[in-house]
């Protein structure tokens, strides 16, 4: 197993720890900082595994499948925890997760028809905005300007989620027309 794939697995292994620390009070006030560190480290591994795979020509089928799955697992787990913690309304999480299901289904249809659909920049912007939103929510610094920035990133994340979905479908609409 190469280094990028190991980083993907490490990111997946970190998810249950993130969830446990988000939803328990085991370490008191330190939980917030533990969650923030776990999420930031996991997010950095996302960047590094892709960078290393492309730079060193280590792109594998395992990585093509598991890397996006690890990203979805990390982000969706944190978002679902935020509903429990009453930091995000359920509809925001549903929109974000629904987009992931729709795109995953769309990719499956494309693969069955011999079409490989690459990620586009809107999807990358969406992912970055969601990760920043999650970091801001985890940091939970109670200052008016910080709260305003957090709200801006929540709105931006939802907007980019919808834009990336619509763009993705529009750019690949030929996939739907296959019989």
Backbone as CSV, one residue per row, in Angstrom:
resi,resn,N_x,N_y,N_z,CA_x,CA_y,CA_z,C_x,C_y,C_z
1,UNK,0.856,-1.181,0.000,0.000,0.000,0.000,0.898,1.239,0.000
2,UNK,0.609,2.159,-0.919,1.448,3.352,-1.019,1.053,4.418,0.012
3,UNK,1.894,5.455,0.113,1.691,6.504,1.121,0.362,7.246,0.947
4,UNK,-0.028,7.667,-0.271,-1.328,8.343,-0.394,-2.494,7.480,0.113
5,UNK,-2.464,6.185,-0.190,-3.546,5.305,0.270,-3.508,5.138,1.786
6,UNK,-2.318,5.117,2.372,-2.206,5.047,3.830,-2.791,6.303,4.471
7,UNK,-2.534,7.464,3.859,-3.102,8.715,4.376,-4.629,8.689,4.307
8,UNK,-5.171,8.135,3.227,-6.629,8.001,3.097,-7.176,7.124,4.218
9,UNK,-6.526,6.005,4.478,-6.974,5.113,5.560,-6.862,5.785,6.923
10,UNK,-5.788,6.523,7.145,-5.635,7.250,8.415,-6.781,8.226,8.591
11,UNK,-7.152,8.938,7.504,-8.277,9.884,7.575,-9.564,9.163,7.967
12,UNK,-9.785,7.987,7.398,-10.992,7.224,7.722,-10.975,6.741,9.166
13,UNK,-9.816,6.339,9.654,-9.688,5.874,11.041,-9.916,7.023,12.026
14,UNK,-9.589,8.243,11.625,-9.761,9.407,12.498,-11.230,9.771,12.708
15,UNK,-12.086,9.401,11.770,-13.493,9.817,11.826,-14.201,9.362,13.103
16,UNK,-14.123,8.084,13.504,-14.825,7.701,14.742,-14.316,8.461,15.971
17,UNK,-13.033,8.761,15.994,-12.482,9.533,17.105,-13.046,10.946,17.112
18,UNK,-13.154,11.540,15.935,-13.756,12.868,15.828,-15.186,12.847,16.356
19,UNK,-15.952,11.863,15.935,-17.357,11.759,16.362,-17.452,11.580,17.874
20,UNK,-16.646,10.713,18.425,-16.679,10.470,19.879,-16.364,11.754,20.640
21,UNK,-15.322,12.456,20.219,-14.971,13.686,20.933,-15.976,14.808,20.698
22,UNK,-16.618,14.825,19.528,-17.645,15.839,19.294,-18.873,15.610,20.164
23,UNK,-19.231,14.341,20.385,-20.503,14.040,21.045,-20.389,13.669,22.520
24,UNK,-19.177,13.633,23.052,-19.021,13.325,24.479,-18.312,14.476,25.172
25,UNK,-18.386,14.481,26.453,-17.679,15.492,27.241,-16.484,14.911,27.968
26,UNK,-15.925,13.849,27.411,-14.861,13.122,28.094,-13.705,13.995,28.559
27,UNK,-13.321,14.942,27.753,-12.147,15.764,28.089,-12.519,17.205,28.398
28,UNK,-13.781,17.423,28.734,-14.221,18.759,29.104,-13.992,19.772,27.996
29,UNK,-13.469,20.941,28.367,-13.223,22.025,27.411,-12.204,21.623,26.337
30,UNK,-11.344,20.675,26.656,-10.327,20.233,25.688,-10.953,19.518,24.487
31,UNK,-12.177,18.996,24.639,-12.843,18.305,23.515,-12.868,19.159,22.258
32,UNK,-13.192,20.434,22.442,-13.295,21.337,21.297,-11.967,21.392,20.551
33,UNK,-10.880,21.495,21.281,-9.562,21.606,20.654,-9.090,20.271,20.084
34,UNK,-9.471,19.197,20.729,-9.151,17.862,20.197,-9.874,17.659,18.864
35,UNK,-11.161,18.008,18.831,-11.942,17.894,17.589,-11.356,18.772,16.488
36,UNK,-10.997,19.978,16.850,-10.423,20.897,15.875,-9.117,20.329,15.315
37,UNK,-8.269,19.799,16.192,-6.997,19.210,15.743,-7.249,17.993,14.858
38,UNK,-8.148,17.106,15.283,-8.446,15.916,14.487,-8.956,16.288,13.100
39,UNK,-9.887,17.221,13.053,-10.463,17.603,11.760,-9.419,18.279,10.878
40,UNK,-8.617,19.161,11.444,-7.588,19.844,10.646,-6.560,18.851,10.119
41,UNK,-6.109,17.940,10.956,-5.139,16.927,10.516,-5.749,16.060,9.410
42,UNK,-6.989,15.637,9.608,-7.660,14.812,8.592,-7.805,15.588,7.284
43,UNK,-8.136,16.866,7.368,-8.285,17.689,6.167,-6.951,17.850,5.442
44,UNK,-5.891,17.996,6.200,-4.561,18.131,5.601,-4.157,16.831,4.899
45,UNK,-4.503,15.692,5.487,-4.176,14.420,4.821,-4.900,14.317,3.487
46,UNK,-6.075,14.928,3.386,-6.818,14.925,2.128,-6.004,15.625,1.048
47,UNK,-5.461,16.776,1.382,-4.648,17.500,0.415,-3.375,16.722,0.080
48,UNK,-2.696,16.229,1.112,-1.420,15.539,0.907,-1.567,14.253,0.104
49,UNK,-2.608,13.464,0.363,-2.700,12.199,-0.382,-2.887,12.458,-1.874
50,UNK,-3.693,13.450,-2.217,-3.871,13.786,-3.629,-2.600,14.338,-4.251
51,UNK,-1.943,15.217,-3.528,-0.696,15.809,-4.020,0.363,14.733,-4.258
52,UNK,0.562,13.863,-3.264,1.580,12.821,-3.388,1.238,11.821,-4.499
53,UNK,-0.033,11.486,-4.608,-0.445,10.520,-5.639,-0.163,11.075,-7.034
54,UNK,-0.492,12.347,-7.265,-0.258,12.944,-8.582,1.228,13.186,-8.834
55,UNK,1.912,13.725,-7.847,3.333,14.072,-8.008,4.189,12.838,-8.278
56,UNK,3.920,11.757,-7.557,4.753,10.553,-7.645,4.140,9.465,-8.518
57,UNK,3.099,9.833,-9.270,2.414,8.879,-10.142,1.983,7.629,-9.365
58,UNK,1.327,7.871,-8.234,0.867,6.778,-7.363,-0.652,6.677,-7.343
59,UNK,-1.304,7.152,-8.383,-2.765,7.088,-8.458,-3.167,5.628,-8.642
60,UNK,-4.055,5.143,-7.769,-4.508,3.753,-7.828,-6.024,3.709,-7.872
61,UNK,-6.578,2.579,-8.259,-8.031,2.408,-8.223,-8.544,2.516,-6.797
62,UNK,-7.784,1.954,-5.848,-8.160,2.068,-4.434,-8.287,3.541,-4.049
63,UNK,-7.291,4.334,-4.407,-7.306,5.755,-4.074,-8.423,6.515,-4.762
64,UNK,-8.678,6.191,-6.024,-9.758,6.854,-6.763,-11.107,6.625,-6.091
65,UNK,-11.283,5.451,-5.514,-12.558,5.120,-4.867,-12.585,5.580,-3.413
66,UNK,-11.519,5.266,-2.676,-11.534,5.490,-1.233,-11.295,6.938,-0.821
67,UNK,-10.501,7.698,-1.586,-10.234,9.085,-1.206,-11.511,9.915,-1.142
68,UNK,-12.348,9.908,-2.196,-13.588,10.678,-2.079,-14.520,10.133,-0.997
69,UNK,-14.505,8.815,-0.805,-15.324,8.218,0.247,-14.863,8.696,1.625
70,UNK,-13.551,8.734,1.827,-13.001,9.213,3.105,-13.387,10.671,3.335
71,UNK,-13.341,11.489,2.288,-13.728,12.900,2.404,-15.194,13.026,2.808
72,UNK,-16.039,12.271,2.133,-17.472,12.318,2.440,-17.741,11.842,3.867
73,UNK,-17.064,10.794,4.276,-17.217,10.264,5.624,-16.813,11.303,6.669
74,UNK,-15.694,11.961,6.446,-15.204,12.978,7.377,-16.181,14.146,7.476
75,UNK,-16.525,14.725,6.344,-17.383,15.909,6.331,-18.790,15.580,6.813
76,UNK,-19.378,14.508,6.297,-20.757,14.164,6.675,-20.873,13.788,8.144
77,UNK,-19.882,13.108,8.677,-19.905,12.752,10.100,-19.910,14.005,10.972
78,UNK,-19.042,14.946,10.641,-18.999,16.193,11.409,-20.321,16.950,11.289
79,UNK,-20.866,17.022,10.075,-22.123,17.749,9.872,-23.274,17.121,10.647
80,UNK,-23.354,15.804,10.646,-24.421,15.120,11.395,-24.265,15.387,12.895
81,UNK,-23.038,15.396,13.380,-22.804,15.715,14.797,-23.270,17.134,15.116
82,UNK,-23.090,18.058,14.171,-23.511,19.438,14.413,-25.029,19.556,14.570
83,UNK,-25.788,18.662,13.957,-27.243,18.660,14.178,-27.514,18.300,15.630
84,UNK,-26.886,17.226,16.110,-27.043,16.789,17.500,-26.642,17.896,18.471
85,UNK,-25.591,18.627,18.126,-25.084,19.690,18.990,-25.828,21.018,18.795
86,UNK,-26.816,21.017,17.886,-27.634,22.181,17.573,-26.803,23.364,17.068
87,UNK,-25.777,23.048,16.267,-24.944,24.087,15.667,-25.300,24.320,14.200
88,UNK,-26.008,23.356,13.607,-26.455,23.485,12.226,-27.885,22.981,12.123
89,UNK,-28.710,23.653,11.319,-30.047,23.121,11.091,-29.966,21.875,10.194
90,UNK,-30.871,20.965,10.399,-30.867,19.704,9.652,-30.942,19.935,8.152
91,UNK,-31.697,20.945,7.701,-31.858,21.148,6.263,-30.526,21.438,5.576
92,UNK,-29.618,22.144,6.263,-28.296,22.430,5.691,-27.548,21.119,5.460
93,UNK,-27.573,20.253,6.454,-26.886,18.968,6.373,-27.530,18.088,5.302
94,UNK,-28.847,18.109,5.225,-29.552,17.309,4.219,-29.182,17.765,2.808
95,UNK,-29.120,19.065,2.569,-28.744,19.573,1.243,-27.344,19.093,0.880
96,UNK,-26.416,19.205,1.820,-25.023,18.820,1.547,-24.909,17.310,1.316
97,UNK,-25.540,16.526,2.162,-25.453,15.065,2.005,-26.220,14.601,0.767
98,UNK,-27.352,15.220,0.478,-28.120,14.849,-0.714,-27.286,15.069,-1.974
99,UNK,-26.552,16.157,-2.022,-25.686,16.423,-3.177,-24.674,15.289,-3.343
100,UNK,-24.106,14.827,-2.240,-23.108,13.752,-2.311,-23.727,12.460,-2.842
101,UNK,-24.923,12.135,-2.391,-25.608,10.940,-2.894,-25.937,11.072,-4.381
102,UNK,-26.421,12.237,-4.777,-26.788,12.450,-6.176,-25.556,12.316,-7.074
103,UNK,-24.466,12.967,-6.694,-23.250,12.896,-7.502,-22.695,11.474,-7.525
104,UNK,-22.740,10.772,-6.396,-22.258,9.382,-6.369,-23.088,8.513,-7.308
105,UNK,-24.389,8.675,-7.287,-25.262,7.929,-8.197,-24.992,8.283,-9.639
106,UNK,-24.805,9.550,-9.891,-24.503,10.031,-11.229,-23.210,9.404,-11.742
107,UNK,-22.196,9.339,-10.878,-20.907,8.736,-11.270,-21.064,7.244,-11.564
108,UNK,-21.905,6.565,-10.792,-22.130,5.138,-11.045,-22.769,4.918,-12.419
109,UNK,-23.735,5.741,-12.755,-24.376,5.642,-14.066,-23.340,5.895,-15.163
110,UNK,-22.501,6.902,-14.958,-21.481,7.233,-15.951,-20.507,6.075,-16.141
111,UNK,-20.047,5.486,-15.038,-19.091,4.379,-15.122,-19.702,3.198,-15.863
112,UNK,-20.962,2.903,-15.592,-21.635,1.799,-16.290,-21.701,2.031,-17.796
113,UNK,-21.641,3.317,-18.193,-21.684,3.658,-19.616,-20.297,3.988,-20.171
114,UNK,-19.264,3.626,-19.407,-17.896,3.819,-19.878,-17.405,5.250,-19.844
115,UNK,-18.052,6.100,-19.068,-17.657,7.502,-18.984,-17.056,7.755,-17.597
116,UNK,-15.874,8.369,-17.585,-15.237,8.753,-16.326,-15.415,10.252,-16.172
117,UNK,-15.975,10.650,-15.047,-16.239,12.065,-14.816,-15.276,12.571,-13.748
118,UNK,-14.453,13.526,-14.127,-13.487,14.104,-13.197,-14.171,15.167,-12.341
119,UNK,-13.606,15.401,-11.188,-14.103,16.473,-10.323,-13.814,17.813,-11.003
120,UNK,-14.686,18.787,-10.764,-14.453,20.114,-11.331,-14.123,21.113,-10.217
121,UNK,-13.796,22.336,-10.616,-13.385,23.331,-9.631,-14.508,23.700,-8.664
122,UNK,-15.755,23.699,-9.135,-16.858,24.005,-8.238,-16.908,23.003,-7.086
123,UNK,-16.668,21.731,-7.401,-16.636,20.706,-6.361,-15.505,20.924,-5.377
124,UNK,-14.365,21.371,-5.895,-13.226,21.652,-5.014,-13.517,22.860,-4.124
125,UNK,-14.109,23.912,-4.706,-14.485,25.090,-3.912,-15.497,24.706,-2.835
126,UNK,-16.435,23.847,-3.214,-17.443,23.364,-2.274,-16.782,22.659,-1.099
127,UNK,-15.855,21.770,-1.398,-15.179,21.009,-0.343,-14.398,21.933,0.581
128,UNK,-13.661,22.870,0.016,-12.873,23.805,0.836,-13.795,24.647,1.715
129,UNK,-14.886,25.138,1.148,-15.808,25.964,1.950,-16.439,25.157,3.080
130,UNK,-16.771,23.888,2.803,-17.346,23.045,3.853,-16.330,22.775,4.950
131,UNK,-15.084,22.526,4.568,-14.059,22.258,5.580,-13.795,23.491,6.429
132,UNK,-13.757,24.670,5.804,-13.587,25.911,6.572,-14.778,26.113,7.499
133,UNK,-15.996,25.877,6.996,-17.195,26.008,7.825,-17.105,25.102,9.045
134,UNK,-16.699,23.859,8.836,-16.592,22.898,9.944,-15.534,23.353,10.937
135,UNK,-14.396,23.827,10.444,-13.341,24.324,11.337,-13.856,25.496,12.166
136,UNK,-14.572,26.416,11.537,-15.128,27.562,12.263,-16.137,27.120,13.326
137,UNK,-16.981,26.158,12.966,-17.969,25.659,13.926,-17.292,24.924,15.082
138,UNK,-16.237,24.188,14.791,-15.513,23.477,15.850,-14.765,24.442,16.757
139,UNK,-14.176,25.487,16.172,-13.411,26.452,16.969,-14.321,27.205,17.945
140,UNK,-15.533,27.480,17.509,-16.563,28.074,18.364,-16.037,29.246,19.193
141,UNK,-15.436,30.212,18.510,-14.957,31.419,19.188,-16.115,32.406,19.214
142,UNK,-16.564,32.738,20.397,-17.786,33.518,20.572,-17.497,35.021,20.536
143,UNK,-17.212,35.508,19.340,-17.042,36.933,19.084,-17.958,37.302,17.932
144,UNK,-18.571,38.481,17.950,-19.516,38.840,16.890,-18.946,38.682,15.474
145,UNK,-17.729,39.142,15.235,-17.156,39.046,13.893,-16.927,37.583,13.515
146,UNK,-16.504,36.797,14.459,-16.266,35.378,14.217,-17.585,34.666,13.921
147,UNK,-18.622,35.009,14.678,-19.947,34.417,14.441,-20.471,34.802,13.052
148,UNK,-20.226,36.039,12.640,-20.665,36.497,11.319,-19.918,35.734,10.216
149,UNK,-18.617,35.564,10.379,-17.825,34.828,9.384,-18.307,33.380,9.302
150,UNK,-18.609,32.786,10.444,-19.117,31.410,10.462,-20.428,31.321,9.691
151,UNK,-21.331,32.260,9.922,-22.608,32.258,9.208,-22.409,32.454,7.701
152,UNK,-21.459,33.299,7.330,-21.156,33.499,5.908,-20.689,32.186,5.286
153,UNK,-19.847,31.441,6.006,-19.356,30.174,5.451,-20.440,29.098,5.412
154,UNK,-21.403,29.162,6.307,-22.528,28.222,6.222,-23.313,28.499,4.939
155,UNK,-23.646,29.759,4.698,-24.383,30.139,3.494,-23.557,29.824,2.246
156,UNK,-22.278,30.157,2.269,-21.395,29.895,1.134,-21.306,28.389,0.847
157,UNK,-21.209,27.579,1.886,-21.128,26.126,1.708,-22.386,25.573,1.053
158,UNK,-23.540,26.025,1.494,-24.791,25.561,0.898,-24.887,26.036,-0.554
159,UNK,-24.542,27.293,-0.792,-24.612,27.830,-2.159,-23.665,27.070,-3.087
160,UNK,-22.427,26.851,-2.660,-21.473,26.139,-3.505,-21.852,24.673,-3.683
161,UNK,-22.516,24.102,-2.681,-23.005,22.729,-2.803,-24.024,22.642,-3.934
162,UNK,-24.964,23.562,-3.960,-26.004,23.562,-4.999,-25.405,23.918,-6.360
163,UNK,-24.541,24.938,-6.405,-23.915,25.336,-7.673,-23.091,24.187,-8.240
164,UNK,-22.315,23.524,-7.378,-21.469,22.428,-7.870,-22.310,21.268,-8.378
165,UNK,-23.430,21.007,-7.727,-24.329,19.944,-8.185,-24.896,20.277,-9.565
166,UNK,-25.441,21.473,-9.702,-26.047,21.871,-10.971,-25.013,21.923,-12.096
167,UNK,-23.831,22.445,-11.805,-22.762,22.512,-12.801,-22.331,21.115,-13.221
168,UNK,-22.170,20.258,-12.256,-21.739,18.884,-12.502,-22.729,18.168,-13.418
169,UNK,-24.006,18.291,-13.100,-25.037,17.638,-13.916,-25.089,18.267,-15.309
170,UNK,-25.031,19.599,-15.387,-25.101,20.271,-16.677,-23.930,19.874,-17.577
171,UNK,-22.712,19.858,-17.004,-21.529,19.527,-17.797,-21.505,18.064,-18.243
172,UNK,-22.274,17.233,-17.565,-22.260,15.802,-17.874,-23.647,15.272,-18.196
173,UNK,-24.505,16.128,-18.730,-25.898,15.744,-18.986,-26.026,14.592,-19.974
174,UNK,-25.002,14.375,-20.808,-25.045,13.261,-21.756,-25.130,11.919,-21.030
175,UNK,-24.664,11.849,-19.790,-24.717,10.611,-19.023,-26.168,10.190,-18.765
176,UNK,-27.020,11.168,-18.533,-28.434,10.877,-18.254,-29.146,10.363,-19.486
177,UNK,-28.696,10.772,-20.668,-29.395,10.387,-21.890,-29.071,8.973,-22.355
178,UNK,-28.125,8.296,-21.693,-27.842,6.899,-22.079,-29.035,6.015,-21.749
179,UNK,-29.243,5.013,-22.570,-30.364,4.110,-22.342,-29.859,2.792,-21.836
